Amino acid sequence: MLRKFLLSAVVILLLSSGALAGIGQLQGYSIGAVNLVGRTGWLGSAEGGNSIMVSHGQEIYKPSSNSLAIQEETGILIQSANTEGIGGLSGVAQSGSVQSLQGQLAISRGPQAQGQALKLGLDQIAVKTGGIGVAVGAQGFVGSQTQLIATPRMTSAESQFVGATQYSAVAGGPRSNIVVDNVLRVQLGQGQIAR
């Protein structure tokens, strides 16, 4: 919702500003990761993981209007799982997704606008059925967004941060069937418009 609003506001402000007498920038990223670890049969073990890190920033300075716009985004997604056992089946399935977007617009003698949106989804299932076994999984995400606009008329800044982790473990004997299902959803959004 904020993403659509932010893009609409930027387009409207650009069109109403005349000959683009200002500065503007837009950036975003998307992460999708899946980690599947499984074991079946007489004796065995398996482990796996993913680690993804993103970081980017933008800066515009326009001397003619003495205007400055800065924005930065960072994010780290980590997934790790392992399983071991004798007989039966044990495993972990992990899915992580992140979508991030932010934009800024400062018009000379006109409006200023900036907005941020961050969406996070973590899903994890740990299962052990039959046999003797253990399955353990952990995943987490840490991310932040920061924006600053400075003109001779005003200064505006905003930032947001999220940190989330998920953990599950199952263990049991020959006749046990165990499932842990974790779901985590986070949405952050904020915006500013000043005239």
trRosetta pair geometry for C-beta under 8 A, 3 or more apart (Angstrom, degrees):
i j d omega theta_ij theta_ji phi_ij phi_ji
1 4 6.1 -56 -154 34 28 106
1 5 6.4 25 150 -15 63 110
1 189 7.3 -144 73 23 87 179
2 5 5.4 -57 -146 42 35 114
2 6 5.9 40 154 -25 69 106
2 115 6.1 -165 172 173 102 125
2 116 7.7 -5 140 87 139 36
2 117 4.4 167 86 -85 116 115
2 189 3.4 178 -18 -161 160 138
2 190 7.5 8 -143 -3 150 16
2 191 6.4 -178 -157 -32 105 117
3 6 5.8 -52 -145 34 26 112
3 7 6.5 21 158 -12 62 107
3 101 5.3 68 -119 62 103 146
3 117 4.7 -92 -63 40 82 165
3 189 7.9 -99 -35 -116 64 125
4 7 6.0 -57 -147 40 29 106
4 8 6.1 29 155 -18 65 110
5 8 5.7 -59 -146 40 28 111
5 9 6.1 28 157 -21 65 108
5 115 7.1 -157 98 -150 96 170
5 191 6.8 -118 112 -19 120 165
6 9 5.8 -55 -146 35 27 110
6 10 6.4 27 155 -18 62 106
6 101 7.1 161 74 122 150 114
6 102 7.8 -101 -168 -140 158 35
6 103 5.5 133 163 41 116 116
6 115 3.8 -140 -106 76 113 140
6 117 6.7 -134 -7 -18 143 116
6 191 6.2 -155 -88 -99 91 132
7 10 5.7 -53 -148 35 32 112
7 11 6.4 30 155 -17 65 106
7 26 8.0 57 -102 -127 79 144
7 103 7.3 100 -83 13 55 159
8 11 5.9 -57 -148 38 31 109
8 12 6.2 27 156 -16 66 109
9 12 5.8 -56 -143 40 29 109
9 13 6.1 26 159 -16 65 110
9 105 7.7 -168 125 30 90 135
9 113 5.2 -148 144 172 124 158
9 115 7.1 102 50 -12 140 136
9 191 7.5 128 19 -175 163 144
9 193 6.7 -118 -160 -85 139 125
10 13 6.0 -59 -144 40 26 108
10 14 6.2 28 156 -20 63 108
10 24 6.4 123 -153 -163 107 139
10 26 7.0 32 -134 -72 171 122
10 103 5.5 -43 -69 136 143 143
10 105 5.3 157 -127 -35 79 138
10 113 6.8 -152 -81 91 62 130
11 14 5.8 -57 -148 36 28 111
11 15 6.3 22 158 -15 64 108
12 15 6.0 -59 -147 39 28 107
12 16 6.1 11 161 -6 66 114
13 16 6.0 -63 -137 46 28 101
13 17 5.9 38 160 -40 64 112
13 105 5.1 125 97 119 143 150
13 107 6.4 -144 173 -36 104 128
13 110 7.6 141 -164 137 95 125
13 111 5.7 -110 -129 75 117 121
13 113 5.8 -156 -42 13 160 134
14 17 5.8 -56 -145 21 25 117
14 20 6.5 6 -155 -100 86 83
14 24 6.9 -58 -82 -8 105 165
14 105 6.9 -104 -59 -138 81 144
16 110 8.0 165 111 -163 93 140
17 20 6.3 75 95 -98 120 29
17 21 6.0 -152 157 40 103 78
17 22 5.9 -71 -173 5 151 122
17 107 4.5 -135 -126 -124 125 133
17 110 5.6 167 -123 87 91 172
17 111 8.0 -113 -87 40 102 87
18 21 5.7 6 76 0 113 112
21 65 7.7 124 165 -65 82 142
21 107 6.3 65 83 -162 77 78
21 108 4.6 -78 140 37 100 114
21 109 7.8 -13 115 38 129 92
21 110 7.5 109 81 3 101 127
22 62 7.8 -165 -167 16 33 166
22 65 7.3 -48 -115 46 53 171
22 67 7.1 -58 -153 100 68 174
22 105 6.5 63 120 180 135 76
22 106 5.2 -163 -172 99 112 52
22 107 3.7 -82 -59 -108 148 43
22 108 5.3 -158 -82 -10 74 68
22 110 6.6 -85 -62 53 136 117
23 60 4.6 174 -171 118 135 141
23 62 5.2 -158 -54 -24 124 129
23 65 7.9 -159 -17 60 103 132
23 67 5.5 179 11 111 125 127
23 69 5.3 -167 113 3 124 129
23 104 7.8 0 114 114 87 103
23 105 7.5 -179 95 -146 47 44
23 106 5.3 4 55 55 86 95
24 60 8.0 3 35 26 15 164
24 69 7.4 21 -107 47 23 176
24 103 7.2 17 -176 179 93 95
24 104 6.1 -170 -142 97 57 61
24 105 4.0 4 -105 -105 109 76
24 106 7.2 -180 -72 22 64 56
25 58 4.8 -164 163 124 153 148
25 60 6.0 175 -36 -19 126 126
25 69 6.1 164 16 115 114 132
25 71 6.5 -167 93 25 120 124
25 103 6.7 -164 99 -145 46 64
25 104 5.5 10 50 51 79 95
26 101 7.5 -5 -173 -169 91 89
26 102 7.4 -176 -148 97 53 43
26 103 3.9 -5 -106 -106 81 106
26 104 7.8 -167 -72 24 52 56
27 56 6.2 -145 -179 105 142 122
27 58 5.8 175 -37 -14 136 128
27 71 6.4 173 30 102 121 125
27 73 6.4 -160 111 4 118 127
27 101 7.5 178 97 -146 41 50
27 102 6.2 -8 62 61 78 81
27 103 7.5 159 18 -82 53 62
28 73 7.6 62 -119 -3 32 172
28 99 7.4 6 180 -179 116 69
28 100 5.4 178 -152 98 73 62
28 101 3.7 -10 -98 -100 127 68
28 102 6.9 153 -79 15 75 55
29 54 5.1 162 163 157 168 160
29 56 7.2 139 -49 19 124 123
29 73 6.6 179 9 113 113 140
29 75 6.9 -158 81 27 134 133
29 98 7.5 12 105 109 91 104
29 99 7.9 -168 95 -145 48 38
29 100 5.2 8 51 55 76 107
30 97 7.8 -12 -173 -168 83 84
30 98 6.8 173 -152 90 41 63
30 99 5.2 3 -111 -108 85 71
30 100 7.4 -166 -73 25 46 68
31 52 5.5 147 -144 116 129 150
31 54 6.8 -144 -63 -13 117 133
31 75 6.7 -145 -16 116 140 137
31 77 5.4 165 138 0 152 146
31 96 7.0 -20 120 119 107 97
31 97 6.6 172 90 -149 67 40
31 98 4.2 21 44 45 104 102
32 96 7.5 166 -151 90 34 59
32 97 5.1 7 -107 -109 71 87
33 50 4.7 -174 -168 107 132 160
33 52 6.1 -152 -62 -11 138 136
33 77 5.9 167 13 122 143 136
33 79 6.0 -171 128 -8 129 137
33 94 7.8 -13 116 117 92 99
33 95 7.3 163 89 -153 56 42
33 96 4.7 -3 58 58 99 98
33 97 7.6 -174 25 -73 63 49
34 93 7.8 -19 -167 -170 90 80
34 94 6.9 157 -157 88 44 63
34 95 5.3 -6 -106 -104 78 75
34 96 7.9 -170 -73 24 38 65
35 48 5.5 -179 -164 110 98 107
35 49 6.1 12 -132 -121 146 30
35 50 5.3 -140 -68 -5 114 105
35 79 4.2 179 -7 133 146 137
35 80 7.6 -58 159 -74 166 13
35 81 5.8 150 130 11 120 119
35 92 7.5 -6 113 111 96 100
35 93 7.7 161 88 -157 57 37
35 94 4.3 1 56 57 97 112
35 137 7.9 156 97 -141 120 114
35 139 7.6 170 32 -82 134 125
36 48 7.4 7 70 65 38 149
36 91 7.3 7 -176 178 73 120
36 92 7.6 -179 -148 92 37 57
36 93 5.3 4 -112 -114 78 76
36 94 7.6 -156 -68 30 43 66
37 46 5.0 176 -169 116 89 108
37 47 6.1 11 -137 -128 143 25
37 48 4.7 -173 -78 26 105 104
37 81 4.3 -173 20 105 137 114
37 82 6.4 -82 156 -102 159 25
37 83 5.6 159 130 4 106 107
37 91 5.8 180 98 -153 57 77
37 92 4.9 11 55 51 101 90
37 93 8.0 -162 31 -72 59 42
37 135 7.7 160 97 -146 105 98
37 137 7.6 172 40 -88 122 104
38 46 6.4 2 65 59 27 154
38 83 6.7 1 -129 47 23 152
38 89 7.2 -9 -170 -170 99 92
38 90 7.4 172 -150 94 57 42
38 91 3.4 -5 -107 -105 75 134
38 92 7.7 -159 -70 30 60 47
39 44 4.8 -169 -156 97 115 108
39 45 6.3 -29 -92 -119 153 19
39 46 4.9 -176 -62 5 99 110
39 83 4.8 -163 10 108 116 115
39 84 6.7 38 32 -106 172 28
39 85 6.2 145 102 37 130 94
39 89 7.1 166 90 -151 54 51
39 90 5.5 -6 59 61 98 81
39 91 6.4 170 19 -73 61 81
39 133 7.2 -179 83 -140 118 135
40 44 7.8 -3 52 50 26 135
40 88 7.4 -107 -135 121 66 35
40 89 4.5 -6 -102 -105 93 84
40 90 8.0 168 -77 22 56 51
41 44 6.0 49 70 -1 104 129
41 87 7.4 -78 137 -109 23 31
42 86 6.5 -15 169 -157 50 70
42 87 6.2 6 -126 -68 38 60
43 85 7.8 -140 -132 109 45 40
43 86 5.2 -4 -96 -110 74 78
44 84 7.0 -145 110 -138 43 63
44 85 7.3 -8 61 58 63 59
45 82 7.0 9 -179 -178 99 97
45 83 6.6 -179 -149 96 59 51
45 84 3.6 -8 -104 -100 98 96
45 85 7.7 128 -86 8 67 49
46 82 6.9 -176 96 -148 48 59
46 83 5.5 2 55 55 86 90
46 84 7.6 172 19 -74 52 61
46 91 7.8 -1 65 -112 129 81
47 80 7.7 2 -175 -173 99 78
47 81 6.7 -176 -146 97 61 51
47 82 3.6 -11 -102 -103 99 94
47 83 7.5 173 -77 19 60 55
48 80 7.8 -173 99 -143 41 45
48 81 6.0 -6 60 59 74 89
48 82 7.8 153 15 -82 50 60
49 78 7.3 1 -178 -177 113 75
49 79 5.4 178 -152 97 66 66
49 80 4.0 -1 -105 -101 124 65
49 81 6.8 161 -78 17 73 61
50 77 7.2 -6 112 114 106 96
50 78 7.2 -178 92 -149 61 37
50 79 4.4 26 43 44 90 108
50 96 7.9 -157 76 36 131 125
51 76 7.7 -12 -168 -169 79 90
51 77 7.6 171 -149 90 35 57
51 78 5.1 8 -111 -113 77 80
51 79 7.7 -147 -64 31 48 63
52 75 7.9 -4 113 114 93 94
52 76 7.1 165 88 -152 55 46
52 77 4.7 1 56 55 103 97
52 78 7.8 -163 28 -71 62 45
53 74 7.9 -12 -172 -170 82 86
53 75 7.3 176 -150 93 45 53
53 76 4.8 -3 -106 -106 81 83
54 73 7.3 -11 119 116 104 98
54 74 6.8 173 94 -151 63 43
54 75 4.9 7 53 54 98 92
54 76 7.9 -168 25 -72 60 45
55 72 7.7 -1 -169 -174 80 95
55 73 7.2 -173 -140 95 42 57
55 74 4.4 7 -106 -111 87 85
55 75 7.7 -175 -69 25 58 54
56 72 7.3 -171 100 -146 40 59
56 73 5.9 2 57 55 76 90
57 70 7.2 0 -177 -172 106 83
57 71 6.6 -177 -149 97 66 47
57 72 3.8 -13 -103 -103 104 84
57 73 7.4 175 -79 20 59 57
58 69 7.7 -8 113 114 97 93
58 70 7.2 176 91 -147 56 43
58 71 5.4 5 52 55 93 87
58 72 7.8 -172 22 -74 55 52
59 68 7.5 -15 -168 -167 88 87
59 69 7.1 170 -150 89 44 56
59 70 4.8 3 -108 -107 85 81
60 67 7.8 -4 113 112 97 92
60 68 7.1 168 89 -150 58 42
60 69 4.8 8 51 52 99 97
60 70 8.0 -159 27 -68 58 48
61 67 7.3 171 -151 90 46 51
61 68 5.0 -3 -106 -105 79 81
62 65 5.0 15 107 41 116 95
62 66 7.5 -60 89 -4 71 11
62 67 4.7 4 50 55 105 95
62 68 7.8 -158 22 -69 67 42
63 66 6.7 18 -158 -78 37 52
65 108 4.4 -114 -117 -100 142 112
65 151 6.9 -30 144 -139 102 102
65 152 7.7 -129 167 2 66 105
66 151 6.9 108 98 -154 78 56
66 152 5.3 61 84 -46 126 101
67 106 5.2 180 -169 110 133 137
67 108 7.0 -115 -35 -82 140 78
67 149 7.6 -14 -170 -169 93 84
67 150 7.2 166 -154 89 49 55
67 151 4.7 -5 -109 -102 86 87
67 152 7.9 -75 -72 -6 68 73
68 148 7.4 -12 116 116 99 99
68 149 7.2 162 89 -155 60 41
68 150 4.5 0 57 56 104 97
68 151 7.6 -169 26 -69 63 49
69 104 4.8 167 -163 116 128 144
69 106 5.8 -167 -65 2 117 122
69 147 7.9 -17 -169 -166 81 87
69 148 7.2 170 -150 90 40 59
69 149 5.1 -2 -106 -107 80 77
69 150 8.0 -169 -72 25 42 62
70 146 7.8 -17 119 117 94 95
70 147 7.1 162 90 -153 59 43
70 148 4.7 4 55 54 99 101
71 102 5.5 -167 -172 111 140 127
71 103 7.9 -62 -49 -112 173 15
71 104 5.9 -173 -42 -17 129 126
71 114 7.7 -176 -83 -151 123 124
71 145 7.5 -6 -170 -173 95 84
71 146 6.7 173 -148 91 52 57
71 147 4.5 -2 -105 -105 93 78
71 148 7.5 -174 -72 24 55 60
72 144 8.0 12 108 106 93 95
72 145 7.4 172 90 -150 54 43
72 146 4.9 2 54 55 93 100
73 100 5.6 139 -163 142 143 141
73 102 6.5 171 -64 16 119 124
73 143 7.4 2 -175 -173 83 100
73 144 7.2 -176 -146 92 47 53
73 145 5.1 -4 -105 -105 83 77
73 146 7.9 -171 -73 23 44 65
74 143 6.3 -173 96 -144 58 60
74 144 5.5 11 51 49 93 86
75 98 5.9 161 -178 143 153 161
75 100 6.5 -161 -41 -27 142 150
75 141 6.7 -9 -168 -169 96 98
75 142 7.2 171 -147 90 50 48
75 143 3.7 2 -105 -105 86 108
75 144 7.8 -175 -71 20 62 49
76 141 6.8 168 86 -148 53 52
76 142 5.2 3 51 54 99 90
76 143 7.2 -175 22 -70 55 69
77 96 5.1 159 -168 130 130 146
77 98 6.2 -149 -61 -14 130 131
77 139 7.5 7 -177 -176 80 100
77 140 7.6 -173 -145 95 48 41
77 141 4.8 -9 -101 -101 74 92
78 139 6.4 -175 96 -146 56 59
78 140 5.6 -1 55 55 94 80
78 141 7.7 178 20 -78 65 46
79 94 4.8 160 -152 114 125 149
79 96 6.1 -151 -63 -7 118 131
79 137 7.8 -14 -169 -167 81 96
79 138 7.9 170 -151 94 42 49
79 139 4.3 -2 -107 -107 70 109
80 137 7.1 167 93 -150 52 55
80 138 5.4 -6 63 61 95 86
80 139 7.0 169 22 -78 60 62
81 92 3.7 -147 -159 80 138 142
81 94 6.1 -171 -39 -17 132 124
81 126 7.9 -166 -141 -98 114 96
81 135 7.4 3 -174 -175 101 84
81 136 6.7 176 -149 94 58 53
81 137 4.0 -5 -105 -105 99 88
81 138 7.5 172 -77 22 60 52
82 92 7.6 20 29 12 19 135
82 135 7.7 -170 99 -145 43 49
82 136 5.7 -1 58 58 79 94
83 90 4.5 -179 -167 114 123 103
83 91 5.4 -63 -39 -96 167 38
83 92 6.2 -177 -48 -7 112 92
83 133 6.7 18 -177 178 93 113
83 134 6.6 -177 -146 94 56 57
83 135 4.2 -3 -105 -106 103 79
83 136 7.3 175 -78 21 56 61
84 90 7.5 -30 52 75 18 139
84 133 6.6 -173 99 -146 40 78
84 134 5.7 3 56 54 77 95
85 88 6.3 -56 134 67 139 102
85 90 5.0 104 -1 7 142 135
85 128 7.2 148 -69 -139 158 110
85 131 5.4 96 150 128 122 123
85 132 5.5 -176 -158 97 92 53
85 133 2.5 -23 -89 -100 150 90
85 134 6.2 167 -66 16 95 58
86 131 5.7 -166 95 -171 51 107
86 132 4.9 11 51 53 93 98
86 133 7.1 -164 29 -66 46 78
87 130 6.2 -99 139 138 95 96
87 131 3.0 -178 97 -108 79 104
87 132 6.6 62 50 16 98 67
87 133 7.8 -135 73 -40 60 106
87 174 6.9 13 88 -122 139 87
88 128 6.9 49 134 -178 135 73
88 129 5.7 -168 -169 97 108 50
88 130 3.1 -180 -109 96 99 80
88 131 2.3 -135 8 15 103 103
88 132 7.2 141 21 8 128 29
88 133 5.7 -131 81 -8 121 128
88 174 7.3 -172 -41 -139 127 53
89 127 7.4 -3 115 116 96 104
89 128 7.4 177 94 -147 55 41
89 129 5.2 1 58 57 95 91
89 130 6.4 54 14 50 73 103
89 131 7.1 126 -2 23 36 126
89 133 7.6 -104 99 20 18 167
90 127 6.7 -170 -142 99 49 60
90 128 4.3 5 -108 -108 98 80
90 129 7.5 175 -76 21 57 55
90 131 7.5 -108 -28 79 100 121
90 133 3.7 -157 -35 144 142 142
90 134 6.6 71 177 65 161 21
90 135 4.3 -164 172 -50 102 109
90 170 7.3 -162 -143 86 105 109
91 126 7.6 -163 101 -145 41 50
91 127 5.8 -2 58 57 74 92
91 135 5.8 -18 46 -120 7 141
92 124 6.9 -11 -171 -167 95 93
92 125 7.0 168 -152 87 49 52
92 126 4.9 -11 -103 -102 86 76
92 127 7.8 172 -81 20 41 67
92 135 5.1 169 -49 176 90 109
92 136 7.1 -48 -59 80 144 23
92 137 3.8 157 -158 -59 144 125
92 168 7.5 158 -125 78 110 107
93 124 7.1 168 87 -149 55 46
93 125 4.8 6 51 52 98 98
94 122 7.8 -24 -164 -166 89 81
94 123 7.2 155 -156 88 43 60
94 124 4.9 1 -107 -106 77 87
94 137 5.8 -176 -62 -171 116 134
94 139 5.2 140 -159 -42 136 142
95 121 7.6 -21 117 120 94 100
95 122 7.5 159 87 -155 58 38
95 123 4.5 0 56 57 101 104
95 124 7.6 -163 27 -69 62 51
96 121 7.1 164 -152 91 42 63
96 122 5.3 1 -109 -108 82 73
96 123 7.7 -162 -70 28 45 64
96 139 5.8 -148 -63 167 127 141
96 141 6.7 158 -164 -56 128 118
97 119 7.9 -17 118 115 93 93
97 120 7.4 160 89 -154 58 40
97 121 4.6 4 55 55 96 104
98 118 7.5 -18 -167 -168 91 84
98 119 7.1 156 -156 85 44 59
98 120 5.4 -1 -107 -106 79 72
98 121 7.8 -161 -70 28 44 65
98 141 6.2 164 -75 -146 128 149
98 143 6.7 145 -156 -47 142 156
99 117 7.7 -18 116 120 92 99
99 118 7.4 166 88 -152 56 39
99 119 4.5 1 55 54 98 106
100 117 7.2 170 -149 93 41 61
100 118 5.0 6 -110 -111 83 79
100 119 7.7 -158 -69 27 48 64
100 143 6.8 -136 -80 174 139 145
100 145 6.7 -179 -164 -71 116 121
101 116 7.5 165 92 -154 54 44
101 117 5.0 2 58 56 92 100
101 118 8.0 -171 28 -72 56 49
102 114 7.4 19 -179 -177 94 89
102 115 6.6 -163 -142 98 64 49
102 116 4.3 -5 -103 -107 106 74
102 117 7.2 178 -74 23 62 60
102 145 5.3 155 -51 -165 144 131
102 147 6.1 -153 171 -62 134 124
103 114 6.8 -162 99 -141 49 59
103 115 6.1 3 54 54 80 82
104 113 7.2 170 -153 93 44 56
104 114 4.3 -2 -108 -104 78 100
104 147 5.9 171 -71 -158 120 123
104 149 5.8 174 -164 -69 125 113
105 111 7.7 30 107 103 103 88
105 112 7.0 177 95 -150 60 44
105 113 4.9 6 55 55 98 91
105 114 7.3 -179 23 -71 58 61
106 112 4.7 6 -112 -115 75 92
106 149 5.0 163 -67 -159 126 126
106 151 5.8 177 -176 -53 133 124
107 110 3.1 -36 104 71 122 119
107 111 5.6 39 32 51 119 56
107 112 7.1 -148 24 -71 69 52
108 151 7.9 179 -110 -145 53 135
109 153 8.0 129 -101 -39 42 145
110 195 7.4 -43 176 -140 50 76
111 193 6.3 -5 -176 -171 121 88
111 194 6.6 159 -156 84 71 44
111 195 4.5 -31 -99 -99 88 77
112 149 5.3 164 -166 120 129 154
112 151 6.9 -152 -74 0 134 131
112 154 6.8 -139 13 76 149 119
112 156 6.1 156 120 18 137 135
112 192 7.5 -9 113 116 92 101
112 193 7.2 167 87 -152 53 43
112 194 4.9 -4 56 58 99 94
112 195 7.8 -167 22 -77 64 36
113 191 7.2 3 -172 -178 87 102
113 192 6.7 -180 -144 93 47 59
113 193 4.6 0 -105 -106 92 78
113 194 7.7 -177 -74 22 51 59
114 147 4.9 174 171 143 143 150
114 149 6.0 -170 -37 -22 133 123
114 156 6.6 172 23 107 124 121
114 158 6.5 175 103 28 119 119
114 191 6.7 -172 98 -148 45 65
114 192 5.4 7 54 51 82 95
115 189 7.4 8 -178 -171 98 84
115 190 6.8 -166 -145 100 66 45
115 191 3.3 -8 -104 -105 101 100
115 192 7.2 -174 -73 21 64 55
116 145 4.6 149 -149 116 136 147
116 147 6.5 -157 -55 -13 114 127
116 158 6.5 -154 0 110 125 119
116 160 5.8 176 106 19 143 121
116 188 7.3 -20 119 120 102 99
116 189 6.7 -176 94 -141 62 46
116 190 5.6 8 51 54 95 79
116 191 7.2 -176 20 -75 56 62
117 187 7.8 -17 -166 -169 85 84
117 188 7.1 163 -153 90 39 62
117 189 4.6 7 -108 -106 77 94
118 143 6.2 177 -156 106 140 131
118 145 6.2 -160 -51 -15 123 129
118 160 6.5 -161 12 100 131 126
118 162 6.3 -169 118 2 139 133
118 186 7.7 -15 115 117 93 99
118 187 7.4 164 88 -154 56 42
118 188 4.4 4 55 54 99 105
118 189 7.4 -170 25 -68 60 57
119 186 7.3 167 -153 91 39 61
119 187 5.1 1 -110 -110 78 80
119 188 7.8 -154 -68 29 43 63
120 141 5.6 -168 -142 76 132 153
120 143 7.5 178 -74 25 125 133
120 162 6.2 -160 -11 122 146 151
120 164 6.3 146 128 28 150 144
120 184 7.5 -26 121 120 101 97
120 185 7.2 159 89 -155 65 38
120 186 4.3 5 54 55 108 101
120 187 7.6 -160 27 -70 67 43
121 184 7.2 156 -155 87 40 63
121 185 5.5 1 -107 -107 76 73
121 186 7.9 -160 -67 28 42 65
122 139 5.7 -179 -151 98 121 120
122 140 7.8 3 -105 -103 156 29
122 141 6.9 -157 -62 -5 121 114
122 164 6.5 -167 -1 120 140 124
122 166 4.9 -173 136 -18 136 141
122 182 7.3 -24 120 121 96 106
122 183 7.6 157 89 -158 62 34
122 184 4.3 2 57 56 100 109
123 182 7.0 163 -155 91 38 67
123 183 5.5 4 -110 -110 78 70
123 184 7.7 -158 -68 28 43 67
124 137 5.3 -173 -167 111 126 136
124 139 6.2 178 -70 19 130 119
124 166 5.2 156 6 134 138 134
124 168 5.7 172 122 12 122 127
124 180 7.9 -8 115 111 93 93
124 181 7.6 167 91 -153 54 38
124 182 4.4 2 58 55 96 108
125 168 7.8 -52 -154 78 15 161
125 179 6.8 -18 -167 -165 95 94
125 180 7.1 164 -152 84 46 55
125 181 5.1 -2 -107 -107 85 73
125 182 7.6 -164 -72 25 41 68
126 135 4.6 172 -165 111 96 113
126 136 7.0 25 -128 -102 143 17
126 137 5.3 -162 -74 12 109 112
126 168 4.3 -170 3 117 130 118
126 169 6.5 -73 143 -106 169 14
126 170 4.8 171 129 -2 110 108
126 179 7.3 158 84 -154 54 45
126 180 4.6 5 52 51 98 102
127 135 6.4 10 56 45 36 162
127 170 6.6 5 -132 42 10 160
127 178 7.0 169 -150 91 46 59
127 179 4.9 -1 -106 -106 85 79
127 180 7.8 -156 -68 27 50 61
128 131 7.9 -111 -177 72 90 90
128 133 4.8 -171 -141 84 115 107
128 134 7.1 -13 -87 -99 143 15
128 135 5.5 -171 -58 3 95 110
128 170 4.6 -166 2 120 112 120
128 171 6.8 75 -3 -107 168 18
128 172 5.4 154 106 33 134 105
128 176 6.9 19 108 105 107 100
128 177 7.3 -167 98 -141 60 35
128 178 4.9 10 53 51 94 98
129 176 7.9 -131 -126 108 36 54
129 177 4.5 25 -120 -124 81 87
129 178 7.6 -163 -71 29 57 52
130 174 6.7 -5 -169 -169 54 56
130 175 7.7 3 -118 -108 49 27
130 177 7.2 21 -31 -82 55 85
131 174 6.0 -22 -133 -121 12 61
132 172 7.4 -138 -135 103 51 48
132 173 5.7 -15 -105 -137 86 44
132 174 5.9 -31 -54 -63 79 66
133 171 7.1 -143 107 -135 44 55
133 172 7.1 -4 57 55 65 68
134 169 7.3 -10 -170 -171 90 92
134 170 7.1 172 -150 91 46 55
134 171 4.4 0 -106 -102 83 93
135 169 7.1 175 91 -149 52 48
135 170 5.1 7 53 52 93 95
135 171 7.8 -174 23 -70 55 57
136 168 7.4 -179 -147 96 45 53
136 169 4.4 3 -109 -110 82 91
136 170 8.0 -163 -71 27 51 54
137 166 7.8 -13 119 115 95 95
137 167 7.3 175 94 -148 57 43
137 168 5.4 4 57 56 92 88
137 169 7.6 -178 24 -75 56 55
138 165 6.9 -6 -171 -174 93 101
138 166 6.8 167 -151 88 48 58
138 167 4.7 1 -107 -106 89 80
138 168 7.8 178 -75 23 54 54
139 165 7.3 171 93 -152 40 58
139 166 5.2 -3 59 54 82 103
140 163 7.5 10 179 -175 109 72
140 164 6.2 -174 -148 97 72 52
140 165 3.8 -17 -98 -103 115 75
140 166 6.8 -179 -75 17 63 65
141 162 7.1 9 108 110 100 103
141 163 7.4 -166 96 -141 55 38
141 164 5.5 7 52 54 87 91
142 162 7.3 -172 -142 96 39 57
142 163 4.7 9 -110 -110 84 83
142 164 8.0 180 -74 23 51 54
143 161 7.3 177 94 -149 48 52
143 162 5.5 2 57 55 86 91
144 159 6.7 7 -178 -177 100 102
144 160 6.9 -180 -148 92 61 46
144 161 4.5 -9 -104 -104 93 80
144 162 7.7 179 -78 21 52 58
145 159 6.4 180 93 -148 57 59
145 160 5.4 7 52 51 97 84
145 161 8.0 -161 25 -71 60 47
146 157 7.7 -7 -172 -170 81 96
146 158 7.7 -178 -147 95 44 46
146 159 4.2 -1 -106 -106 74 107
147 157 6.5 174 94 -149 61 53
147 158 5.4 3 55 56 102 80
147 159 7.1 -180 21 -75 62 62
148 155 7.4 -11 -169 -170 88 93
148 156 7.5 170 -150 90 45 49
148 157 4.6 -3 -104 -104 76 95
149 154 8.0 28 107 101 98 86
149 155 6.9 175 92 -150 58 48
149 156 5.1 6 54 54 99 89
149 157 7.6 -168 25 -72 59 54
150 154 8.0 -137 -139 108 44 43
150 155 4.6 3 -110 -111 78 93
151 154 6.0 19 56 49 94 59
151 155 7.5 -176 29 -75 55 53
154 194 6.1 -102 99 125 161 150
156 192 5.3 -169 175 120 141 154
156 194 6.0 180 -57 -1 143 138
158 190 5.7 -150 179 108 142 127
158 192 6.1 176 -34 -17 134 123
160 188 5.0 163 157 159 147 141
160 190 6.2 153 -51 13 130 122
162 186 5.6 137 -154 138 145 151
162 188 6.0 -148 -52 -25 123 138
164 184 5.8 161 172 152 135 145
164 186 6.0 -156 -49 -21 148 143
166 182 4.9 144 -164 132 117 147
166 184 5.6 -141 -74 -7 118 136
167 182 7.9 120 54 -67 26 165
168 180 4.1 179 -161 108 127 137
168 182 5.5 -151 -47 -22 125 124
169 180 7.4 33 45 14 25 157
170 178 4.2 170 -158 109 123 125
170 179 7.2 -11 -85 -94 154 16
170 180 5.7 -167 -56 -5 106 108
171 178 7.7 -13 42 50 23 159
172 176 3.2 -102 163 83 139 147
172 177 7.8 -114 88 -29 159 14
172 178 5.3 149 -19 -12 140 128
173 176 5.4 94 53 -4 62 112
